[in-house]
Amino acid sequence: MTGIVVGDIDTNDLRYTAEKACETTEFWKEKFMGTNIDELTPNSLLSATDKVFITPHDLYNADKLWPTYIKNLEIFHGVMRTSGTTGDPKRVPFTHDDKKRYRRQARSWALEYLEGSIMASFTAPLPSSSGVFAIEGFSDANIRYHQIPIQYLRMRDALIKELRGIKATGIFGLTAAVYNLSLTLPEDIRNDIQLIIMGGETLTKELAKVVLDNFPNAVIFDVFANTEDGLTGYRLITKKKVTPFTFSDSLIVLKQTKDEEYKEYHEIYITKVMKEGELTGLPLFNYKIGDLAKVVDGKIVNVIREKDTISLAGAKLHIDQVMDIVHRYPSLIDFVVIYHPLSPENPKPKATIRVGYMGEKPAGVEDEIRELIYEANNPVRYEVEEAKSSELRIEAAPAKEVRKNLPQKPSKTKRIFIVGKDI
């Protein structure tokens, strides 16, 4: 099978991980049947992608997926809870060795770039948050780490007082939160920020430019992280350059997508590799996470969250396209998508993109955004305007009203809110 392998992984560690998975997990014992683990290499794992793989929906089957040492309570472990698209949570066990792995993943850049930083973290310290375990990796660097209450993001006076009090030189938060901070913080605080760690949502070129323009002395670490695998990879973004993604402890297999709109993108498959002697709470081989990687000269230069997609009949509307368009307007600081998927009660998929503005409403902004979406995504134009098989509405509202009366079923990034049942 054709594809690309990315990540500098010790083959002996890969074989050890597979050996332990097959020895203790029924799921992987079946998947690896017929595969010679003693001769397992990154390239042979690529060749086995059609057979040796796992999907997000497999995570619901804990009885089959969790290793015996987890199910039988043979070693201490905690459980991270991550939201699922079906409304049921996925539960991911993690062990002390997983924490050591988080530390290794972050150490590759923390020691070099965080030394001497005063970090203000807006990543919720919850068991379902990969961000909280990043602290493990920061512990080797000489830094001061402040956990800021998430509600301060909506309490500007308290937020400014807090940041001035701690004299923060770095910010750690989700993509949308950091973007909003870049628009709302006073100039003196923005000038003090030298380092920004962000992730969780797609970071487009346009969005990165706005953040760096507003934090003139900062560089960005764009972190590709997930609950199942940890801090999988990162790239460095400055005003002058963008580095490819680096992967320290995960093996990445890339297969070209069949989506005609994304010919230059590849599907991402993640393998979670442990050092010999360690035990991971959840073995992962070729985890088809559902994200896409833009590949140039065999290197990953961008990642978009394919999960953050809605279907409008025969077309896909991707969050990264909407985000890129919305953030071209300085007065627009937030947006959500309210999605009515195809269902027996709803024969025509509908999407409402609600954008939030500060100050005066930009004249004609709804029509402009619609035209830019059509320009970026002709299949959406066809399904909405010509085939009339779907509906697309654009609504502009004051920023404080954007998230009023939303459905209670958000998607992964809390940007898409789903009405009814998606079949």
MOWO-V305357 format. One record per backbone hydrogen bond with DSSP energy under -1.0 kcal/mol. NH is the residue of the N-H (numbers start at 0). CO is the residue of the C=O. If there is no record, write none. Layout:
NH&CO / NH&CO
This chain:
3&253 / 5&251 / 8&6 / 13&9 / 14&10 / 15&11 / 16&12 / 17&13 / 18&14 / 19&15 / 20&16 / 21&17 / 22&18 / 23&19 / 24&20 / 26&63 / 28&24 / 29&25 / 30&26 / 31&27 / 34&31 / 36&34 / 38&35 / 39&36 / 44&40 / 45&41 / 46&42 / 47&43 / 48&45 / 50&47 / 51&47 / 52&50 / 53&285 / 57&54 / 58&55 / 59&56 / 60&57 / 61&59 / 64&60 / 65&61 / 67&23 / 69&66 / 70&66 / 71&67 / 72&69 / 73&68 / 74&68 / 77&93 / 79&91 / 81&89 / 86&83 / 89&81 / 91&79 / 93&77 / 98&94 / 99&95 / 100&96 / 101&97 / 102&98 / 103&99 / 104&100 / 105&101 / 106&102 / 107&103 / 108&105 / 109&105 / 110&106 / 112&108 / 113&109 / 115&141 / 116&113 / 118&143 / 119&169 / 120&145 / 121&171 / 125&123 / 128&125 / 132&129 / 133&130 / 135&132 / 137&133 / 138&134 / 140&137 / 142&140 / 143&116 / 145&118 / 147&120 / 151&148 / 152&149 / 153&150 / 154&151 / 158&154 / 159&155 / 160&156 / 161&157 / 162&158 / 163&159 / 164&160 / 165&161 / 166&162 / 167&162 / 168&117 / 169&117 / 170&194 / 171&119 / 172&196 / 174&198 / 177&173 / 178&174 / 179&175 / 180&176 / 181&177 / 183&179 / 184&180 / 189&185 / 190&186 / 193&168 / 194&168 / 195&218 / 196&170 / 197&220 / 207&203 / 208&204 / 209&205 / 210&206 / 211&207 / 212&208 / 213&209 / 214&210 / 217&214 / 218&193 / 219&236 / 220&195 / 221&234 / 222&197 / 223&232 / 225&229 / 229&225 / 231&229 / 232&223 / 233&245 / 234&221 / 236&219 / 237&240 / 242&235 / 244&299 / 245&233 / 250&270 / 251&5 / 252&268 / 253&3 / 254&266 / 256&264 / 261&258 / 264&261 / 265&292 / 266&254 / 267&290 / 268&252 / 269&286 / 270&250 / 271&283 / 272&248 / 277&274 / 286&269 / 287&53 / 288&286 / 291&303 / 292&265 / 293&301 / 294&263 / 295&298 / 298&295 / 300&293 / 303&291 / 305&303 / 307&304 / 308&306 / 309&316 / 311&314 / 314&311 / 316&309 / 318&307 / 321&317 / 322&318 / 323&319 / 324&320 / 325&321 / 326&322 / 327&324 / 328&325 / 331&328 / 332&355 / 335&353 / 336&414 / 337&351 / 338&416 / 339&349 / 342&345 / 345&342 / 349&339 / 350&390 / 351&337 / 352&392 / 353&335 / 354&394 / 355&333 / 356&396 / 357&330 / 364&361 / 367&363 / 368&364 / 369&365 / 370&366 / 371&367 / 372&368 / 373&369 / 374&370 / 375&371 / 376&372 / 380&376 / 381&377 / 382&378 / 383&379 / 384&380 / 385&381 / 386&381 / 388&382 / 389&382 / 390&348 / 392&350 / 394&352 / 396&354 / 398&356 / 400&397 / 401&398 / 403&400 / 410&415 / 416&336 / 417&408 / 418&338 / 422&341
